C-alpha cells in the first residue's frame, strides 16, 4: 500500500535518511515525507550538522555516501582558516571558485594545507565545470602551533531545538507510522514548519515541545553499547495518551520531546542505539521494543539553567572529550604499530634513521612536550622565590612568531631541534629492544615519559645555566 506524507496528503517516497546522513545515518525510509517536505526540512538537517560538526570531525564520522569525514573549519586568533579532522589540523582549503569570484583564465595564488587537500579541492572544482591547473608551487612549509587552539563549542537556540524535534518526529514515523499520521500531532508538525529567522514565526515559538534534559542518559535509558553512540527513544503513553521522544547525542547532549496527543494507543516504546562510526548496516543500530513506556519525559524534571549552574552540562561534555582523547590515543598506538611493522619487515633503515623520521613526522607533538615541560616547571616553582628572569625564560621556551615560516620564534626553533634530538635518542633505545612497544613510543610523543625526557634534557638545563 502506498504511503502518504505524514505532513500532507501527497505521496511519500523521498527516500530520506531516518537518522541524518550527515551525522553518520545509514538507514533510509521512503514512506515518511513527500519530496517537497523532505527538501523543506533539509534546513533542520543542516542545523544539526552545523552544530555537531566539530564533534563529528573529532570522531572522523563519515557521512553516508561520502568517501571520508567532513572537516570542521574554524578561525585562529589572527583570522586565518584552519580545518580539523580527528587530531589533524591544517590550513583550510580555499572556498569554491564561484565564491572566490575568479574570472576564467585568471591567475591567482592560493594556499593549501597539503598536496592531498589541493587535489581534493581541484576535483571538486572540476565537477563544477572548472579546469584548475597549478602553474607553480611554493616551498612546502610545516606550520607549528605554539599554544593550544581555542575553539568554542555552541549547541542550542530555537533552530537547534526545532531540528531535534524534526529528528524525533522522523523516528516516530519510522516506528509508529499510523500514530504519526494522527491529527493530534498537527501542532507539532506546524511547529516544525516555522522559520525563526522571521519575526512573525519567532513570536510563535512554543515552549515545552522540545527541551534540554540534564539527566545522565545512562540513568534514563541504560548505557549505550557503542563508544560514541546516539540514542533515540520514541513511544506512546497509555496513561497520558501522548507521544513522546527522548534523544541523546553522544550520550552527552540530551533532549525531551512532547510530540502531542494520540488516540486509541497502548503503552509502547522503541529504543534505538545508533553507531555513527559504523560503516554500513546492519552494524549501525541496536533496537529494542517494549510494551511499556518506561522512561519519564517531562520538561519539569529538567531545567537548562540548573544544568549550567550545577555544571552537569559541562561535566557531560568533559566526559565526551576525555573518551575521545583516549580513543585517539589508541588510534595513535595502532598507527605507530603499523609503522614499526613496516620498518621491521623488511628492516629498511637502522633504528636511528627510523627514529628521526618519526620525530620529524610528529614534530608538533614534540613541541607540545616542550610546552608542557616548560609550563609544568613554571607552575611547580610558582610559589617560590626564584628570580623573575627565570619565569620569563620559561615563558619564552615556546613562543610564536608569525613572521617565521613555521610560526615559531628563532629561540623556540632551536629548543625544538634539541627536543627532537632527545626524543629520537629515546626512541632509538626503545627500537633497539627485542620487541619494541608501540605504546611506550606513543608515551614518548604524548605522555609523561616524553615530558620527563624533555624536562630533564632540555628545560632544566636551561634554568641551571641561565646566568651563563
C-alpha positions, 0 to 999 in steps of 0.5 A: 500500500502506498504511503502518504506524507505524514505532513500532507496528503501527497505521496511519500517516497523521498527516500530520506535518511531516518537518522541524518546522513550527515551525522553518520545515518545509514538507514533510509525510509521512503514512506515518511515525507513527500519530496517537497517536505523532505527538501523543506526540512533539509534546513533542520538537517543542516542545523544539526550538522552545523552544530555537531560538526566539530564533534563529528570531525573529532570522531572522523564520522563519515557521512553516508555516501561520502568517501571520508569525514567532513572537516570542521573549519574554524578561525585562529586568533589572527583570522586565518582558516584552519580545518580539523579532522580527528587530531589533524589540523591544517590550513583550510582549503580555499572556498569554491571558485564561484565564491572566490569570484575568479574570472576564467583564465585568471591567475591567482595564488592560493594556499593549501594545507597539503598536496592531498587537500589541493587535489581534493579541492581541484576535483571538486572544482572540476565537477563544477565545470572548472579546469584548475591547473597549478602553474607553480608551487611554493616551498612546502612549509610545516606550520607549528602551533605554539599554544593550544587552539581555542575553539568554542563549542555552541549547541542550542537556540530555537533552530537547534531545538526545532531540528531535534524535534524534526529528528524525533518526529522522523523516528516516530514515523519510522516506528509508529507510522499510523500514530504519526499520521494522527491529527493530534500531532498537527501542532507539532508538525506546524511547529516544525514548519516555522522559520525563526529567522522571521519575526512573525514565526519567532513570536510563535515559538512554543515552549515545552515541545522540545527541551534540554534534559540534564539527566545522565542518559545512562540513568534514563535509558541504560548505557549505550553499547557503542563508544560514541553512540546516539540514542533515540527513544520514541513511544506512546503513553497509555496513561497520558495518551501522548507521544513522546521522544527522548534523544541523546547525542553522544550520550552527552547532549540530551533532549525531551520531546512532547510530540502531542496527543494520540488516540486509541494507543497502548503503552509502547516504546522503541529504543534505538542505539545508533553507531555513527562510526559504523560503516554500513548496516546492519552494524549501525543500530541496536533496537529494542521494543517494549510494551511499556513506556518506561522512561519519564519525559517531562520538561519539569524534571529538567531545567537548562539553567540548573544544568549550567549552574550545577555544571552537569552540562559541562561535566557531560561534555568533559566526559565526551572529550576525555573518551575521545582523547583516549580513543585517539590515543589508541588510534595513535598506538595502532598507527605507530604499530603499523609503522614499526611493522613496516620498518621491521619487515623488511628492516629498511633503515637502522633504528636511528634513521627510523627514529628521526623520521618519526620525530620529524613526522610528529614534530608538533607533538614534540613541541607540545612536550616542550610546552608542557615541560616548560609550563609544568616547571613554571607552575611547580616553582610558582610559589617560590622565590626564584628570580623573575628572569627565570619565569620569563625564560620559561615563558619564552621556551615556546613562543610564536612568531608569525613572521617565521615560516613555521610560526615559531620564534628563532629561540623556540626553533632551536629548543625544538631541534634539541627536543627532537634530538632527545626524543629520537635518542629515546626512541632509538633505545626503545627500537633497539629492544627485542620487541619494541612497544608501540605504546611506550613510543606513543608515551614518548610523543604524548605522555609523561615519559616524553615530558620527563625526557624533555624536562630533564634534557632540555628545560632544566638545563636551561634554568641551571645555566641561565646566568651563563 
